Amino acid sequence: MSYNFDKIVNRKDTDSTKWNNLKDNYGSEDLLPMWIADMDFQSPTDVIDALKKRVEHGVFGYPYIGTNVYDSIINWVRKRYHWDIKKEWIIFTPGVIVGLNIGIKEIGEKGDNVVVQTPVYPPFFRVVENYGRELKVNPIKFDSGKFVMDFEDLEEKIDDKTKVMMLCNPHNPVGRAWTKEELNRLGEICIKNDLTIISDEIHADLTLRGTKHIPIASISEELSNRTITLISPSKTFNIAGLFTSIAIVPNKELRERFTKSLEQMEIGHVSIFGSVGLEAAYSKGEEWLNEALLYIEDNIDFVIEYIKKNIPEIKVVKPEATYLLWLDFRGLNKTADEVNEALLNVGKIILNDGRPYGEGGEGYFRLNVGCARSIVEDGLDRIKKSVESLKVKA
């Protein structure tokens, strides 16, 4: 490999949400954070060099987003997903969550229903509440060894007030990269019921070997015209702090409403560093990404084997995408509070409690393995210690 992902980068005292203020947030500095979805790897050298060059110029006035930035996005999407998008479809936002908010704001009205497939990334729930919409929960089910969509339940949940389907693809936290067959079935239901799809595809680039990401909007013109697709280089290249994301909106009328909403709040801008980082990542970051994905998958395989051998009470299904593992602690027959207390106070490790992810999340905890192998090993040893303490109390 050209990149050394075993390298430990000290992120303490670097204004990191993940590593700073552990005492204020969790009561102790002596904790290993393996929760929030950013990686501990340094970003690609080409991204770092591009940002350094911009800093060395020394003038940071209002930015202009040139054709080269748009071309980097168009070429990346075409190469990775075989989807030809147009420049005019591209809208910049400060983050995917902003895109989710704008989409919900501009579709329907207060009291309308929004379908969300749980367990899912917690901001989905906040977005629905922010604009007075009603939540319709369509839980994912576990069948034949993997998480799948429950289409029968979905059709039962849709009524005349349902206007939006919020999709997470690849799915956070269960790690599914939905197949074309699954997306086709979902799309048929949305077309039949005249639903607009807001598709969070921020983890699209993080598919593992043998898996391909399929944007639902790329399947047909009909789906393209009813979909807002949200992507970003932030998770992919570990540049979330640049706050630069993209909404792809082929439907002209929907795109104009989306753009107008951004303009009204004066947030449809990209910083100088955001545009520089994005262009460098999409234009020159593919080699780094390919190596990072191999390393991450090796980490995932290591975790699965370790758990199978040392902590068989925990169940885990190998994800098809992301650097996140959805660990099932229910076999311990302990409450989520008891598990969380053991993780924090005995193992001294921070994982994401599954309860905020909605129905189907209780008893699960999310583990981030986008880090050096030595940190993964340390984290697993801490989880094992936590589990052993719970077994002693049984």
LINSULZI-V300737 format. One record per pair of residues at least 4 apart in sequence whose C-alpha atoms are under 6 Angstrom apart, sorted by the first residue. I is the first residue (numbers start at 1). GAP is how many residues later the second one is. If there is no record, write none. Layout:
i/gap
I/GAP
I/GAP
//
This chain:
i/gap
5/367
6/366
12/7
12/8
16/4
22/4
22/6
22/7
23/4
23/5
23/6
31/317
31/318
32/317
33/316
33/317
34/316
34/317
34/333
34/334
35/316
35/317
35/332
35/333
39/199
39/331
39/332
40/331
43/194
43/195
44/244
45/4
47/230
47/233
47/234
63/209
67/4
69/210
71/4
72/207
72/210
72/211
76/4
77/4
78/4
78/5
78/6
83/135
89/159
89/160
89/161
90/157
90/158
91/155
91/156
92/153
92/154
92/176
93/152
93/153
93/175
94/149
94/150
94/151
95/148
95/149
95/150
96/134
96/149
101/26
110/22
110/23
111/22
111/23
112/21
112/22
112/49
112/50
113/20
113/21
113/22
113/48
113/49
114/21
114/22
114/48
114/50
114/51
115/21
115/22
115/50
116/21
116/22
116/50
117/20
117/21
117/22
118/21
118/22
118/240
118/241
119/238
119/239
119/240
119/241
119/242
120/52
120/237
121/51
121/236
122/234
122/235
126/4
128/5
129/4
138/16
140/8
140/9
140/10
141/6
141/7
142/4
142/5
158/4
163/32
164/31
164/32
164/33
165/32
166/31
166/32
166/33
167/32
168/31
168/32
169/32
170/6
170/7
170/33
170/34
171/4
171/5
174/152
175/144
175/145
175/146
176/144
177/143
180/4
183/4
190/4
190/5
196/30
196/31
197/30
198/29
198/30
199/30
200/30
201/29
201/30
202/29
202/30
204/9
206/115
206/116
207/4
207/113
207/114
208/112
208/113
217/6
217/7
217/10
225/25
225/26
228/20
228/21
229/18
229/19
230/16
230/17
231/15
232/13
232/14
233/4
234/4
234/5
234/6
242/32
244/30
249/6
251/4
256/4
262/4
262/5
262/6
263/5
270/4
273/4
277/4
279/4
280/4
281/4
306/4
307/4
307/5
308/4
313/18
314/14
314/15
315/13
316/11
323/45
323/46
323/47
324/43
324/44
325/41
325/42
326/39
326/40
327/37
327/38
328/36
329/34
329/35
330/33
336/4
336/27
341/4
342/4
342/44
343/4
343/5
343/6
343/43
344/4
344/5
346/40
347/35
347/36
347/38
347/39
351/15
351/16
352/13
352/14
353/12
354/7
354/8
354/10
354/11
355/6
355/7
357/4
//
